[in-house]
Amino acid sequence: MAYGYMGKYLRVDLDDESLEDFTIDDEILKKYIGGLGLGTYLSYKEIPADADPLGPENRLIFMTGPITASGAPACSRYEVIAKSPVNNLLGAGNAGGFFGPELKLSGYDGVIFQGISGEPVYLVIDEGKAELKDATKLWNLDTYETEDKIHEMLNKRYRIASIGPAGENLVNFASIMNDRGRAVGRCGLGGVMGSKKLKAIAVKKKKGNRVPIYRKKKFLEISRMLNKKLRTELMVKLFSIFGTPLFISLGSIMGDIPIKNFQKEWMDKLDKISATEMYRSILIKNTTCYGCPLACKRHVKVDIPKYKVEPGSGPEYETLASLGANCLINNIYALAKANEICNRLGLDTISTGGAVAFSMEAYEKGLISLEDLGYALKWGDADAMIQLVKDIAKREGIAKDIGEGTRKFAIELGESANEFLVEVKGLEIPMHEPRANLTMALNYATHPLGAKHTTAGSSIMYMFEMPNPTLEFEAETNIHNINRLSPIGKAKATITNQNFHSMLDSLPFCLNAFSVPIFSLRYVAVLTALLTGWKQNFYGVFLKTGERIINLERAFNLKHGASVDDDYLPYRILNEPLPASLGKAETINLEYMLKEYYKLRGWDYDTGKISKEKLKELELDDIVK
């Protein structure tokens, strides 16, 4: 058994309710690590090219990695991988909290679900034993109610990942929720889970289980040192006080926050949804995830009857920006309520905010009407926003079409809707303005998972036109072109960030820990080597592994019908410049950046295919033909 792993995986066939333990060869683990990498490898091997994302041939893979529950800082993450109903391509997302470590310490490094159950079920793993149970009494419950009901039925405390009504109703941006507010949000994986009639997974660690560590004493020594130093960092202290909402104020300075469906550069009273406003008005405490010194999770409470929120997880930056600024809403109480509704119903707040903003603009332009919705949907109307969120989860009226995602909904509205459609590969663009950071713009256009900011999250540092401290090798690899609005050098910067984050999501580490200089790639590589015993060269083998993983993601998409045409930016981003006063590019020369990107990647610019030489270099030629 490899160090860093429990050495066992579980396959659940929902067609016949059979459960089978299996192992994975150490050489495969070394090549693909765990989390995103190993999940992508298994998806490529097992999901047929013509598989329906909501059909029995699709896989739904819950995967931890060697870092999960290891004692390293920020070791709480787990990854979920499947073929996405958003675009019929690869879908993946991860979450923190406590579920991932609990799953691993239950004795399983990962679980693969296949088939479709005839009736709703949930999986229980307790003391190393797995069992499917009837979930009829759980169906139609929200995610908070589901956790409470499972604890009541089993008379024990478990860590639980579940879907809400949005997942049950196959909303294309349904999320998987754990620990009452931690979300596997992107790519519609909650809908895949709902299609399989799988309501939840409840796990309890096996007594005495520990992650095996190759050089335990040194690994824990460095982990304790990093935890101690992280607590003294100014950025960590700010994270602990304000959390990710801190970026509302920082982003507004740099022009990073999308306003009014990416139409504007500023909105009045933006400070009303800022971190300081949250701290003043609704914050009751900060909490943390398993083994993390950052404590960036917000707990909030709202007493106003109209927007009443019981003490629990508060909105993150992406939620405040997507359901707030992008919809011209500056009511912190309403946004806290909308966040709670999304968490309970199981909706990705980024895509939900994108869908609401798109629908508000469609309403403004007369493409959808009062009769279609049953209520007016005007910019800045918090109550209408909340109602539409509820309707999307229920798939009621025209909200059934909105729940298919904005790309599919735009087809129903007609060609003119494409002019204000803001997505890539069907995935609504997150709340980091691509016109303000061309590295992020190129990442949105090219990444196999579509428009996700976390796939090159470290490039957010380029907003401040400074080298990224976590990628300390930048000077040596000549990628630190820090003019964020120039296309020069962005291909190399994007590739290096994408490779780095593919590796992070495979170990997996939490991205937020890399907002401080002390937690650098050097320490990640050292911790990985001490944990596993693998000799990870600092920026050689380590980044090459990340490159292998993202190329396998690309290969999955090509196998499932993708082409070079799927690497694009939407019309609004390319053709509607915003004022340069806040540091936004007037135009984006995407073609220039794409040509350089493809050349450096070893991908054919005309077809998008990976060259045979690159496949051989990355040792992918044995499975990708």
N, C-alpha and C positions, 0 to 999 in steps of 0.2 A: 504493500500500500504506500502511495506517495505521501510525503510529508505535506501538511497543509490541507489534507482531505480526510473525510471520514471513510472514504473507500467504497461507498455504496450509493446506488441510484435506484429509484422506484419507477416502474412503468405501470400506468393504470389504463387499462382498456375499458372504456365506458360502455362499449357495445355489449360485452358479456360480463362486466364488473369483475374482471380478473386483475390481480395485482401480482407483480413479479419484480423481485430484486435483481439488479444486474450490476456489473462493474465495467469500468472503462480503462483501457490500456494506458499505462503511465506515459508512453510516448505521445499518445493523443493529447493527454492532459498538458504535457510540456509544450506542445504546438499551439493549443487553443485555450489553455489555462482553465477557464471556468466562466461563469456569468455569461456575458454577451458572446465571447469567442466560442466556448463549448456549445452554447445554445444554437449559434449560427451553424456550426459544424453538423450538429444533429439534425437541424432543420433542413440543411442542404441534402443530407443523406436520405432523409425519411419522407419529406413532403414532395409528392409528385408535382410536376409542372402545371398540371391542369386541376390541381386540388382547389375546391371551393373553400375560401377562408372560413366560412360558416358550416362547412361540411365535415364528415367523419374522418377524412384523410388528413385534415390539418392537424398539426400538433400544437399543444399549449405546454410550454416548457418553463417550469420554475427552476432557477438555477442559482446556487450560491457560488462562491469561489474560494480560493485558498485564504484570502485575507478575512473573509467573513468570520466573525466571532473569534478572531485570532488573538485579540488583545492589542493590536495596532490601533492608532488613532483612526477614527472615522471608518470603523470596520463593520458597519451595520447593514450594508446594502445587499440586495438580491436582485436578480434580473428575471424578466419574463420575456419570452421570445415566441413568435408564431408568425404565420402568414397573415398579413394585415387585411381586414375587410375595407380599409380606407382606399387601397390602391392595388390589391392583389400582389404586393411585394413584401419584402421582409419588414416585420414590425418588432420593435423591442422597446422596453422601458424598465426603469428600476425604481426602487423605493428604499427608504431608510426605516427607522423605527426599531422594532424588536422582533418582527416576524422572521426575517432572514436568518439571524443568528439562532433563533429557536428551532427553525427548520433544520439547520445544519447540525445543531447539538442534539436533535432528535435521532440522529444517526444517518441521515440522508443528505448527500451533497446536492441532490436535485430530484425533481419529479417530472416525468413526461406523461401528459394526458393525450389519449387518442380516442377516436370513436365519438359516439353521442349516446348519452344515457336516455332510456325510455322515459324516466321520471326524474325529477330533481334529486340530486344527491350532494353530499359533501364528504370530504375526506378527513379522517381523523388519524393522526400519528401520535401515539402515546407509548412511552417506554420502548421505543424502537419498533413498535408494531403498527401496521397500517390497516385501515378498515374503511370501506365506504358505508355511509349511513343515509337513510332516507331524509331528504331535505324538504319534503312537502310543506311542513309547518314553517319553513324559513322563506319559501318563495313569496315574493311580493313585499317582503320586509326590506327596510333600508339597511345600510351597512352597520349603523350603530345598533339598530334593533336586532340584527343578525348576530352580532357579537354577544349581546345580552342574552339572547335566546339560547345560543349554543352553550354558554356558561351555565344557564339554568338547566338545560336538558342533560348535560354531562356531569353537572355538579362538581366541576373543576375549572380552574383558570387556564385558559389556553391563549396562545398568540394566534390571531386569526386574519386571514386574507379573504375577502369576499367581494361579491358584486352586489349592486343595488338594482332597483327597477330599470335603470338605463341599460345595464348589461343584459338583464332578462329580456328586455324589449329590443335588443340588438341595435342600439344606437351606435353609429359608426365611430363615435369618439367616447364610448363608455370606458371607464377606468376600473382598475382593481384596487381596492382600498384595504389597508391594514392599520391596526393601532389607532383607529378613530381619527384619521386625518392624514395618514401617509399614503401617497398615491403612485401607482404605476399608471401614469396618466395618458401618455401619448400612444398613437397608432391603433386605438380601438380594441385593445386586448381584452377589455371587459366584455365586449360583444362576442369575442371568440369563446370566452368562458361561459357566457350565457347560452351560446348556441349548443354547447356541449351539455347543457342542463347541470352544470357544476356550480353550485351556489357558493361554496366556501371550502377553505382548507384550514383545519384547526390542528395546531402542532404543540407538542409539549416535549421539552428536552428530556433526554434520558439521564438519570442520575449518574454522575461520575464522568459523563462524556466531556472530553476536552479536545481541542484541535491539536493534533500532533505537530510539534515544531522541531525542525532539524537542529538548530542551535538555539535552544530555548532560552538559556540564560542571557545571551547577547541580544537576541530578538526582543525580549521583554525589557532589557536594560535600555535599549534605544527607544522602544515604544514609550517607556516611562519618561525618558528625557524629552521626547517630542511632546508628549502630553503636558509636561511641566512648562516647556518653553512656549507652547501654543497658548497657554493661559495668560502669559505675560504680553502677548502680541496685541498692539492697539486694535488691529482689525478684528481679532477674535473678541476682544472686549466690546467693540461696537456691535459685532454679530450677536453676542450674548444679550446685549441691551435691546437692540433694534431688530435683529434678524434680517432676512432678505429684503423687507420693505425699505431698508436703508437705501436701496438703489433707486427708489422713487426720486429722492433728492439728487443723488449723484447723476442719475440718468438724465434728469431734466436739464442739468447744466451742460451736458455733452450732446443733447439732442437724440438720446437713445430711446426715448419712450414714444411708441406709436400713439397718435391722437386721432380720434374720429376715423377709424378704419384706415389708418396710415395716410390720412389726408393733410394733417396739420402738424405744426412743430411745437405748439404750445396750447394750453387750455387755462382758463381762469380758475383760481383757487385749487390748483394742483396740490398745494400743501395740505389741503383738507383730507387727502388720502395718504399722507406721508407717514414715515416711521414715527416721527415725533408726535403726530396727531394720534396714531394708534396707541403709542405709549401713554399719551395724556388721557385718552377717552375710553379705550376698551380693553387694554392689556391688563391681565391680572398676574401673570407670571411667565417666565421662560422655562422650557423643559428641553430635554435632549434625547438623542437616540442612543442605542446600545454603544457603550465604549467611546463616547465622543465628548471632547472637552469644549466644543464650540457652543453647545446649548442654544442653537439658533431657532428652535421651534417656539412659536408664539401660542400661548393660551389666552383666550379673550372671553369677554362676557358682555352682553348687551341687554340692558333692562328695558329699553324702549319697547312697549308692547308690539308695535307694528313690525319691528325687526328683532324681536327677542331671540337671543342666542344663549343657550346654557353654556357654562364653562367648558371650553374645549378648544380644539385646534383653530387658530386664526388664519387669515389670508396671507399668503406669501406674496412676494413682489409680482410674480407673473399674474396672479389672480387680481391684485389691485390694479395692475396696468390693463389687463385684457377685459375684465368686466367693468373696470372703472374708466381710466383715461381713454381707452380705445372706443368706449361708448359714450364719452363725455359725461360720465357720472362721477361726482366728487363727494358722495355721501358715504363715510366710513362705516356707518351702522348698517346701511343697506348692503354694502359689499361684504361685511362680516356675515350677514344673513345669507347672501347668495353663495358665499364660500361654504357655509354649513350645509346648504341645500345640495350643492354639487357633491360634497363629501358623502352625504347620506344617500343620495340617489345614485352615486357612482358615475360622475361626469368629469372628464378632463377639463379643468378650468381654462386652459389656454385655448383649446379648440372651441369650447363653449363660448368664451368671450369673442373669439373670432367669428363664430356663427351669428352671435347676437349683433355684433357691429355690422357685419355684412347684411343682415336682415334689416337693421335700422336704415342703412343706406338704400336698400332695395325698396323699403317702404317710402322713404323720402322721394325716390325717383318714380314712384307709382307702379313698381313691378309686383308688389304685393299690397293688399288693401286691408282696410278695417274689417271688411267682410271675411277675408281670408283668415284673419287672426282672431277676430272677436274683440279686439281692443287696439287702440292706437299704439304705434311703436316708434316713438320720437326720440331723437338724440337727448341724452341726459335724463330720461325717465326711468328712475330706479325701479319703480313698481312694475312697469311693463317688462323691464329686463328680468326681474325675478319671475314673473308669470311665464315668460317665454322659456326660461330655464326649466321650470316645472313641466311645461307642455312638451319640450323636447324629450325629456326622460320618459314621459307617458306615451310619446309618439301620437299625440292628438292633433287632428286637423292638419294644417299646412306644416306644423312642427314635425310631423312624420317625415316630410321631405327634408326639412332643415337638419334633422337627425341623421341624414345620410352623409352629412359633411358639405362644406360650401362648394366644393368642386362639382359634385353631383347635383346639388341644388341649383347651381348656376345654369346647368344645362336645361333644367326645367323652366327657368326664368327667361332664357333666350340669350342670344349672342351679346347683347349690350351689357349683360351682367359680368362678362369676362373682364371688362375694363376696371372693375373695382373688386375683383376676386383676388385675395391675397393668400396664396398657398403655393407649396411646392410638393409635387408628387401626392397631391391630395391632402397634405398635412398643413393645417393653418399655421402661418408664420408666427413664431413666438414674439415676446415683447422686447425684442432688441432690434432696433431699426437698422435694416441692412444698408441703407443709404448713409448711415453714420459710421460704419465699420465695414470696409470692403472684404476683410478676412471673413467676417461672419456672413456677408452676402454670398461669397463664393462657397462657403461651407453649406449654407442653405441650398444652393443650386446643385451641389455635387454629391452630398452625402447620401449613401444608399437608403438611409432611413427617412429621408425627406428633411423638411425644415425643423430641425431640433437645435436649440442653442447649446445644449449640453454635449453635443458631439464634437464641439470645438470650443468648449466653455472658457478655456484659459485665454482665448483670443479676446475676451471681453476687456482684458487689461489693455489692449491696444487702443481702446477708447480714450485712454489717458495719454496716448502717444509715448509710451514707455515700454521697454522690453519686459516681457512677462517673467517675474522672478522665479516662478515655478519651473519654467523651461530654461534653466541656467546655461544650457548648451547653445543657446541661440547664436551667440557671437561666433562660436566655432562652426556652426552649420550655415552661417550667413543668411539667416532669415529675418533678422530684426529690423525690417523696414518699418519704421514706426509712424510714417505718415498714413494715417488710417483711411484717408480719402484718395490715395494714389493706388492705381492697379499694380504698380511695380512691386514685385516681390511677394505678392499676395498668394500666388500658387504654392510656393514653398512654405510660407507661413501656415496656410490652410492645411496642407498635407501633413506637416509635422504635428500640428495641433490635433488633427483627426486621428493620426496614428497613436499619439499619446493617450487620447481619450478612449480609443478602442481598447487599449490595454487597461486603463483605469476601470472601465466598465466590465472587464473580464476578470479582474482580481476579486471583487470590485471594491473600489474606494469611493467615498463620498466626495463629490466635486467641491463642495463648500470649503473643505479643508485646504484646498489649493489656492485660496484667496490670500494666503499669507506667505511671505518669502521663505520662512523656515521649513515649510513642508514642500520640499522640492522633488523633482524627478530622481535626484541622487538618492534621497532617503527611501523613495518608493522602491527603487531597484535594489538597494541594500536590504531592506526589510523582506522583499520577495525572495532574495537569495538565502537569507538566514532562515526564513520560514520553510522553504521548499528544498533547499540544498542544491537548487539549480544555479549555475554560475551565470547570472545575468550580467552581461557587459553593460556598462553604464548607458551609453546611447547607441549601442550596436544591436545586440540580440534583443534587448528590451523593446526598442522602437520597431525593429524588424518584425517582432511578434505582432505588434499593433498593426503594422502594415499588412501582414498576412491576414489578419482578421477582417480588416475593412475590405480587402480584395475578395475574401470569401463572401462577405455581404453583397458585394457587387456581383459576384458570380451567381448568387442566389437570385438576384433580381433579373439578370440576363436570362437565366434558366426559366424564369416565370414571365418572360415577355417584355422586359424593360429594354429601352434603347437609349441612344444619345439624346433623343428628344425629351427624355425625362429629366435632363439636367438643365433647368431653366430658372428664371426669376419671373414673377408675374408682371403683367402689363403696367400696373400702377407704379411698381418699384423701378421699372426701367424707363418709363415715359413721363412720369409726373415728378419733376424735381421739387424739392422743398428749399426754402430760403437757406442760404449758406451761413446765416448769422449764428445758427446753433451748430455749425460744423457738420452739415450733411452734404453729400456729394450731389452736385447738380445732375450728373448723369453717371451711370455705371457702365463701364466698358467690359461687359461680361464676356464677349467673344475673345478679347485679348487674354483675359484671365483664364478662360476655359482652355484655350489652345495651349497655354503654358502648363496648366494643371494636368491636362491629358498627357502631354509629353513627359512630364516628370513622373506621372503615375505609371507610364507604360501602357496606356489605354489608347485604342485607335480613335482618332478624332471623328472619323466619319461613321463608324459603327458603334463605338462605345465599348467594344470588346477588349478584354485583357489580352495582352500579347502572350504568345507561347513562352517567350523568354522570361517575362515577369512571373508567369505561373511556375516555371521551373525554378527561378530564383527563390521564390517564396515557398517552395515544396508543396504547391497546390496541384501540380500536374497529375498527381495520383488519383485525385477525385474530381477535378474540374477538367472536362474534356472539350 
